[in-house]
Amino acid sequence: MKVSDILRVKGGTLYTVSPEEKLSHAIETMAEFDIGSLAVMENGQLVGMLTFREVIKTLARNAGTVAGKTVDKVMDRNPSTCTPETELEQVRPLMLESHTRYMPVMDGKMLMGVISFYDVAKAIVDTQNFENKMLKAYIREWPEQEVDEKS
């Protein structure tokens, strides 16, 4: 299974923010849409990712406030990325090793979407469920063999 398969099922909604945006506004957007990340875009290019991890770190460093902060001051400027053609078997270890919960999907310099660790896990579980269903159906249809009575 490829990343493009996840994007096709997930749909085309992409939440973005500009680097100059107030962090408080970005947090409101994340809360309103119940999302854990925003792609940070400038002049049509991905320049970073803002996730709840950066928000929590900022709150911890600033006594629970984000007043006056902008997205560019706290965003991840170098997020791990993949392409639509990347196989899930390559994405899983990369996300685990780097503790990445959200990964931009890039086709060259064009942002195609963002996949989450949840999206990857769901795709794997769905695939396994389908395979199990097919195997069980195959086993039920297993042709009976004649018992060899020559002993």
N, C-alpha and C positions, 0 to 999 in steps of 0.2 A: 504494500500500500504506500502511496506517495502523499506528500503534504498537499498536493493539489486536490486529492480526494477529500481531505478534511475541509479544505476551503470551500469546495463545492457543496458539501453537506451543511457547513456552518452558515453559508450565505455571505453576502457582500458588505455587510455593515462594518464600517471601520471608524473608530473614534480617534480623533486627532486633536492636538493642541499645538499652539505656537510656543517657541521658547520664551517669548516675552510675557506670556500669560501669567497672571497672578496664580501662585500655587493654590491659594484658597479657592479660586474659581475652578481650577483643574480638579481639586478634591470634590467640589460640589458636583461636577460633571460625572466623576467616577461613582459617587454615591447615587446620583439620580438614575443612572443607567445600570447600576449594579455591576460594574466592570472593575477589573483589577489593574488595568493598564491603559495608557494613552500613548499613541505613537506621536512623537514630537517632530513636527514638520516645519521646514523653512524653505521658501522658494520651491515648493514641490518636491523637496528631498527629505528623506529621513535623517534627522540629526541626533536622535536619541529616543529613549523610552522612559516614561514615567510610570512606575508601578507602585503598589501600596508599600513595597519594601523601602523605596526611597522616601516616601511620605512618612513612614514610621520612624526611620532613622532621623529625619529632619525634626520631627516632633520630639524625639528623645534628646537631641542635641540642643534644642531651643526651648526647654522647659514647657513643652506642650503647645507651642504656638508656631504658626507659619506666617505670621504677620510680616508683610513687606517682602516676602520671598517670591521669586519668580521661578518658573519651571526650569529655566536653563541653569539655575544655581544648584539644583538637586538631581536633575535627570541623569540617567545612565547614558553617557555619551558614546559608548562603544558596545552596544548590545550584540549578543550572539545572534546570527541570522541563518536562515536556510533558504532554499529555492523551492519553487513548486515541484520540482522533479526529485527533491531529496526524499529518500526512502525513510519510513518511520523507524526502521531499525537503526538508522544513523542518527535520527533526532533524539530518540529516547536517552541514549547514553550522554549525548551532549548536554541535554537539559539537566540530567541528574548530576553530572560532573561539575557543571557551572552553577548549580542551584537556580537555574533559570525557570521561571514559571510562565513567562510570556516571550514568544520569539517572533520577530518580524519575518515575514516571508517576502523575499526580494527576487524580482526578475530583472537582473542588471541593477539599475539604479531606481527602478520603479517598485514601490511598496504595493504588494498584492493583497496583503492581509496580515493578521497576527494570529498565531495559534497559541493556545495555552496548554499547560501540562494536563489540564482536565480534558481538553479536546483530544490530545494524544491518547490518554488513558481510555477515554470513551471509545475511540476508534478501535483500539486494540481489543477491548472487551466485546464490542459489537462483532468484530471479525471472529473472535474465538467462539462467541455464541452461535454465529452462523455456521462455522465449521463443525461445532458440536452437533448442531441440528442436522446437518448434512450427513455426518457420520452415523448418527442414531438412525436416520432414515435408511441409510445404506445397510446397516446391520439388520434392521427389521426386514429388509427385502433380500437378505442373504439367501441364496438358493440352498435348499436342503440337499445334503449329500446322502446318497444311498449308503447304508451301512453294509460293509463287506462282511458277509456271514461265513466266509471261508476261514475256519479255524482248525 
